[in-house]
Amino acid sequence: MADGWRSYLENLQCTACRNESDADVVHGVCPACGKVLFARYDLAELKNALVPEEFRGRSWDMWRYRELLPVRDEANVVTLGEGMTPLLRVNEHLSIKDEGKNPTGTFKARGMAAAISKAKELGITEVALPSAGNAGSAAAAYAAAAGMKAHVAVPRDVPSVNLVEMRMSGADVLLVDGLIDEAGRVLHETLGIELAEQGGWGDDCLPDVIVFPTGGGTGIVGMWKAFAELGALGWIGRKRPRMVVVQSTGCAPLVRAFEQGAEHAEPWKDAATIAAGIRVPSAIGDYLVLKAVREGGGTALAVSDDDIRQAQGEIAREVGLYTGPEGAATWAALGRLRETGYLNGSEDVVLFATSIGTKY
């Protein structure tokens, strides 16, 4: 096909009741049952129109995958250069996806770039959201780039750098007592597509295991959705990574639900951890995270704040990467996974460092 701009977006489908909604009308959650909506694309038509080799001449950002993103008109794209972050090779069997290289210093830049761009396309001029910190910083930055007004509600004890970022970008910041549960639509599919391209596409392009610091779970769910779409397109084989959820012992609702065999995670009381990005006591997409982990033979575990602090120093000394405590949690989890025998040392493992350490 010609290298023009086209999204193959079809509609929005509820992940629970399967109700379909118009993708060009504003929706927060499913209008029928209130659950999470997924963007659905015409994969059959796209399969006949594009092959992965055609990505080579495109810009090195997440918009190289525009056919699988929800923005129909290039004029509505709001970008600060997000996506295509480096996959750092630590040794033969271990890599770290450094999401701190994104604008605003975290992987949240991806979802907000897509969300704000689509909001612009739908004629929205003002946005509001709750955030644990990093999503608010990203929303403020992208809203400013789009000429929109942003209103962000965050916990009163949110990391101070987040507050500086939001206010510098002109956001209206509301400090609240207690915790904020993430409630954004899942928009992190490009993480999964990047891994496939960085692995060379084809049957064996994905790692054996992905270890992800998990709060609301958007990263896990977005990647799992992307792998399904790439498989339907024939761009990757049948292999799927085992997805490992990592939380803090001070806030581990998904770990508890996984261990109990539950489909939903009960809210975590008195959540407390230095890893503010995963201090999410209740996630709207909990059932989607748990399904992805179980379908791929993954697992879930929690690590202590002391382990996170130690891991943060180890990564900096051994790899040269100063990551936030969320990414450090995956390094701490790596040792536990080896000790329990879940990893035998031969697997190709990718840890996600979802933010830069200077945010804290």
C-alpha positions as CSV (number, residue, x, y, z in Angstrom):
1,M,0.0,0.0,0.0
2,A,1.1,3.6,-0.3
3,D,2.7,5.0,2.8
4,G,-0.2,7.2,3.6
5,W,-2.0,7.7,6.9
6,R,-4.8,5.3,7.8
7,S,-6.2,3.8,10.9
8,Y,-8.0,0.5,10.6
9,L,-10.1,1.2,13.7
10,E,-13.5,-0.4,13.5
11,N,-15.3,0.1,16.8
12,L,-15.0,-0.2,20.6
13,Q,-15.9,-3.5,22.2
14,C,-16.6,-4.2,25.8
15,T,-14.2,-6.7,27.3
16,A,-16.9,-8.0,29.6
17,C,-20.3,-8.0,27.9
18,R,-19.0,-7.7,24.3
19,N,-21.3,-4.7,23.5
20,E,-20.0,-2.7,20.6
21,S,-19.8,1.1,20.6
22,D,-19.0,3.8,18.0
23,A,-15.3,4.6,18.1
24,D,-15.9,8.1,17.0
25,V,-18.1,9.0,19.9
26,V,-16.8,9.8,23.4
27,H,-16.9,6.9,25.8
28,G,-15.1,6.3,29.1
29,V,-16.3,2.8,29.8
30,C,-18.8,0.5,28.3
31,P,-22.2,2.3,28.3
32,A,-24.0,-1.1,28.9
33,C,-22.0,-2.5,31.9
34,G,-19.4,0.0,32.9
35,K,-16.4,-2.2,32.1
36,V,-13.2,-1.6,30.0
37,L,-13.5,-1.0,26.3
38,F,-11.0,-2.2,23.8
39,A,-10.4,-0.6,20.4
40,R,-11.0,-3.2,17.7
41,Y,-9.4,-3.0,14.2
42,D,-10.1,-4.5,10.8
43,L,-7.3,-7.0,11.0
44,A,-8.5,-9.0,8.0
45,E,-8.2,-6.0,5.7
46,L,-5.0,-4.8,7.3
47,K,-3.4,-8.2,6.8
48,N,-3.9,-7.8,3.0
49,A,-2.7,-4.3,2.9
50,L,0.6,-4.1,4.9
51,V,3.6,-6.2,5.8
52,P,6.0,-5.4,8.6
53,E,8.9,-4.6,6.2
54,E,7.0,-1.4,5.3
55,F,7.6,0.1,8.8
56,R,11.3,0.5,8.0
57,G,11.1,3.9,6.3
58,R,8.8,5.4,9.0
59,S,9.5,7.7,11.9
60,W,11.2,6.1,14.9
61,D,8.3,6.5,17.3
62,M,5.1,4.7,18.2
63,W,3.2,6.4,15.3
64,R,5.0,4.1,12.9
65,Y,2.2,1.7,13.8
66,R,-0.6,4.1,13.0
67,E,-2.7,1.4,11.3
68,L,-3.2,-0.1,14.8
69,L,-3.7,3.2,16.6
70,P,-7.1,5.0,17.0
71,V,-6.3,8.3,15.3
72,R,-7.9,8.6,11.8
73,D,-6.3,11.9,10.6
74,E,-2.6,12.6,11.0
75,A,-3.5,16.3,11.6
76,N,-4.8,15.3,15.0
77,V,-1.7,13.5,16.2
78,V,-0.2,15.1,19.4
79,T,3.4,13.8,19.8
80,L,6.4,14.6,21.8
81,G,8.5,11.7,20.4
82,E,7.1,8.8,22.5
83,G,7.8,5.2,21.8
84,M,10.6,3.0,20.3
85,T,12.5,3.0,23.6
86,P,15.8,1.0,23.8
87,L,15.9,-2.7,24.7
88,L,19.1,-2.8,26.7
89,R,20.9,-6.2,26.6
90,V,22.2,-7.0,30.1
91,N,23.5,-10.5,29.3
92,E,22.7,-13.4,27.0
93,H,19.3,-14.1,28.7
94,L,18.2,-10.7,30.1
95,S,17.2,-7.4,28.6
96,I,15.6,-4.3,30.1
97,K,13.1,-2.2,28.2
98,D,14.0,1.4,29.2
99,E,10.7,3.3,29.2
100,G,12.3,6.1,31.1
101,K,13.5,7.4,27.7
102,N,9.9,8.4,26.9
103,P,8.8,12.1,27.1
104,T,7.8,12.9,30.8
105,G,10.1,10.0,31.8
106,T,7.6,7.1,31.9
107,F,5.7,4.6,29.8
108,K,2.6,6.6,30.5
109,A,3.6,9.0,27.7
110,R,2.4,6.3,25.2
111,G,-1.1,6.1,26.4
112,M,-1.5,9.8,26.9
113,A,-0.2,10.5,23.4
114,A,-2.9,8.3,21.9
115,A,-5.6,9.4,24.3
116,I,-5.0,13.1,23.9
117,S,-4.7,12.7,20.1
118,K,-8.0,10.9,19.9
119,A,-9.6,13.5,22.2
120,K,-8.5,16.2,19.9
121,E,-10.0,14.3,17.0
122,L,-13.3,14.1,18.8
123,G,-13.3,17.8,19.5
124,I,-12.6,17.7,23.2
125,T,-10.9,20.8,24.6
126,E,-10.7,19.9,28.3
127,V,-9.7,16.6,30.0
128,A,-9.8,15.4,33.6
129,L,-8.4,12.3,35.2
130,P,-7.3,10.7,38.5
131,S,-3.6,9.6,38.7
132,A,-1.1,8.1,41.0
133,G,1.4,10.6,39.6
134,N,3.1,9.6,36.3
135,A,-0.1,9.5,34.2
136,G,-1.0,13.0,35.4
137,S,2.4,14.3,34.4
138,A,2.0,12.8,30.9
139,A,-1.6,14.0,30.6
140,A,-0.6,17.6,31.5
141,A,2.3,17.6,29.0
142,Y,0.2,16.2,26.1
143,A,-2.8,18.4,26.9
144,A,-0.5,21.4,26.8
145,A,0.9,20.3,23.4
146,A,-2.7,20.0,22.1
147,G,-3.8,23.3,23.5
148,M,-6.2,21.6,26.0
149,K,-6.8,22.3,29.6
150,A,-6.0,19.4,32.0
151,H,-7.5,18.7,35.4
152,V,-5.6,16.1,37.4
153,A,-6.5,14.7,40.8
154,V,-3.6,13.1,42.7
155,P,-2.8,11.9,46.2
156,R,-1.5,14.6,48.5
157,D,1.8,12.7,48.9
158,V,2.5,12.2,45.2
159,P,6.2,12.5,44.3
160,S,7.0,16.2,44.2
161,V,8.5,16.0,40.7
162,N,5.1,14.9,39.4
163,L,3.5,18.0,40.8
164,V,6.2,20.3,39.3
165,E,5.7,18.7,35.9
166,M,1.9,19.0,36.0
167,R,1.9,22.6,37.2
168,M,4.7,23.7,34.7
169,S,2.5,22.3,31.9
170,G,-0.4,24.4,33.1
171,A,-2.6,21.7,34.6
172,D,-5.2,22.3,37.3
173,V,-4.0,20.0,40.1
174,L,-6.3,18.8,42.8
175,L,-4.5,17.3,45.8
176,V,-6.7,14.7,47.6
177,D,-6.3,12.7,50.8
178,G,-6.0,9.0,50.2
179,L,-5.2,7.1,47.1
180,I,-6.2,7.4,43.5
181,D,-7.1,4.2,41.5
182,E,-6.2,4.3,37.9
183,A,-9.3,4.4,35.6
184,G,-7.9,5.2,32.1
185,R,-8.7,3.2,29.0
186,V,-6.0,0.6,28.0
187,L,-3.8,2.2,25.4
188,H,-0.4,0.6,25.7
189,E,-0.5,-1.9,22.8
190,T,2.5,-0.3,21.1
191,L,4.8,-1.8,23.8
192,G,4.0,-5.2,22.5
193,I,4.4,-4.2,18.9
194,E,7.8,-2.7,19.6
195,L,9.0,-5.9,21.2
196,A,8.0,-7.9,18.1
197,E,9.8,-5.5,15.8
198,Q,12.9,-5.3,18.1
199,G,12.9,-9.1,18.1
200,G,12.8,-9.2,14.3
201,W,9.2,-10.2,13.7
202,G,8.4,-13.9,12.9
203,D,7.9,-17.1,14.9
204,D,10.4,-16.5,17.6
205,C,10.6,-12.7,18.0
206,L,9.1,-12.4,21.4
207,P,10.9,-13.1,24.7
208,D,10.0,-16.1,26.8
209,V,9.1,-14.1,29.9
210,I,8.1,-10.4,30.5
211,V,8.4,-9.1,34.0
212,F,6.2,-5.9,34.5
213,P,5.7,-3.6,37.5
214,T,1.9,-3.5,37.8
215,G,-0.5,-1.0,39.2
216,G,-3.5,-0.5,37.0
217,G,-2.2,-3.2,34.7
218,T,-2.5,-1.3,31.5
219,G,0.9,-2.4,30.3
220,I,0.2,-6.1,30.7
221,V,-3.2,-6.0,29.1
222,G,-2.1,-3.7,26.2
223,M,0.8,-6.1,25.3
224,W,-1.4,-9.2,25.5
225,K,-3.9,-7.5,23.2
226,A,-1.1,-6.5,20.8
227,F,0.2,-10.1,20.7
228,A,-3.2,-11.4,19.7
229,E,-3.6,-8.8,17.0
230,L,-0.1,-9.4,15.6
231,G,-0.8,-13.2,15.6
232,A,-4.0,-12.6,13.6
233,L,-2.1,-10.5,11.1
234,G,0.5,-13.3,10.7
235,W,3.4,-11.0,11.7
236,I,4.4,-13.2,14.7
237,G,4.1,-16.9,15.4
238,R,2.2,-18.8,18.1
239,K,4.7,-18.2,20.9
240,R,3.5,-15.9,23.7
241,P,5.6,-14.7,26.6
242,R,4.8,-15.7,30.2
243,M,3.6,-12.4,31.8
244,V,4.8,-11.8,35.3
245,V,3.0,-9.2,37.5
246,V,5.2,-7.6,40.1
247,Q,3.7,-5.5,42.9
248,S,4.8,-4.2,46.3
249,T,4.1,-6.1,49.5
250,G,2.5,-2.9,50.6
251,C,-0.1,-2.9,47.8
252,A,-0.6,-6.2,46.1
253,P,-4.3,-6.7,45.2
254,L,-3.5,-8.5,41.9
255,V,-1.0,-10.9,43.5
256,R,-3.5,-11.8,46.2
257,A,-6.2,-12.4,43.6
258,F,-3.9,-14.5,41.4
259,E,-2.9,-16.7,44.4
260,Q,-6.5,-17.1,45.4
261,G,-7.6,-18.1,41.9
262,A,-10.0,-15.1,41.8
263,E,-11.2,-13.4,38.6
264,H,-11.3,-10.0,40.3
265,A,-9.0,-8.3,42.8
266,E,-10.5,-7.0,46.0
267,P,-9.3,-3.4,46.9
268,W,-6.1,-3.3,49.0
269,K,-6.6,-1.5,52.3
270,D,-4.0,1.0,53.6
271,A,-1.8,0.7,50.5
272,A,1.7,2.0,51.1
273,T,4.9,1.7,49.0
274,I,7.8,3.9,47.8
275,A,6.9,2.8,44.3
276,A,4.1,5.4,43.7
277,G,3.4,4.2,40.2
278,I,2.2,0.8,41.4
279,R,0.4,2.1,44.5
280,V,-3.0,1.3,43.0
281,P,-5.3,-0.4,45.4
282,S,-8.0,-1.3,42.8
283,A,-7.8,-1.6,39.0
284,I,-10.7,-1.3,36.7
285,G,-9.1,-3.9,34.3
286,D,-8.1,-6.4,37.1
287,Y,-9.9,-9.3,35.3
288,L,-8.1,-8.6,32.1
289,V,-4.7,-8.6,33.8
290,L,-5.4,-11.9,35.6
291,K,-6.7,-13.4,32.4
292,A,-3.5,-12.5,30.5
293,V,-1.2,-13.8,33.2
294,R,-3.1,-17.1,33.4
295,E,-3.5,-17.7,29.7
296,G,0.2,-17.5,29.1
297,G,1.4,-19.5,32.1
298,G,2.6,-16.4,33.9
299,T,2.7,-15.6,37.6
300,A,2.4,-12.8,40.1
301,L,4.5,-11.9,43.1
302,A,5.2,-9.0,45.5
303,V,8.5,-7.6,46.7
304,S,9.2,-5.4,49.7
305,D,10.3,-1.8,49.6
306,D,13.6,-2.8,51.1
307,D,14.2,-5.2,48.2
308,I,13.2,-2.4,45.8
309,R,15.7,0.0,47.2
310,Q,18.5,-2.5,47.0
311,A,17.5,-3.4,43.5
312,Q,17.5,0.2,42.4
313,G,21.2,0.5,43.5
314,E,22.1,-2.8,41.9
315,I,20.7,-1.8,38.5
316,A,22.5,1.5,38.6
317,R,25.8,-0.1,39.5
318,E,25.6,-3.1,37.2
319,V,23.8,-1.8,34.2
320,G,24.3,2.0,34.5
321,L,20.5,2.6,34.4
322,Y,18.9,4.8,37.1
323,T,15.3,3.5,37.0
324,G,12.4,4.4,39.2
325,P,11.3,2.1,42.1
326,E,8.7,0.4,39.8
327,G,11.4,-0.8,37.4
328,A,13.6,-1.8,40.3
329,A,10.8,-4.0,41.6
330,T,11.2,-6.2,38.5
331,W,14.9,-6.6,39.2
332,A,14.1,-7.6,42.7
333,A,11.5,-10.1,41.4
334,L,14.0,-11.7,39.1
335,G,16.0,-13.1,42.0
336,R,12.8,-14.5,43.6
337,L,11.7,-16.1,40.3
338,R,15.1,-17.9,40.0
339,E,15.0,-19.0,43.7
340,T,11.6,-20.6,43.3
341,G,12.5,-22.3,40.1
342,Y,10.0,-20.4,38.0
343,L,13.1,-19.4,35.9
344,N,15.8,-21.9,35.2
345,G,18.3,-19.4,33.7
346,S,17.9,-20.4,30.0
347,E,14.9,-18.2,29.3
348,D,15.0,-14.9,27.3
349,V,13.7,-12.5,29.9
350,V,12.7,-8.8,29.5
351,L,12.3,-6.5,32.5
352,F,10.3,-3.3,32.1
353,A,11.8,-0.2,33.7
354,T,8.7,1.9,33.4
355,S,10.1,5.2,34.6
356,I,13.3,7.2,35.2
357,G,14.7,7.4,38.7
358,T,14.9,11.2,38.8
359,K,11.1,11.3,39.0
360,Y,11.6,10.4,42.6
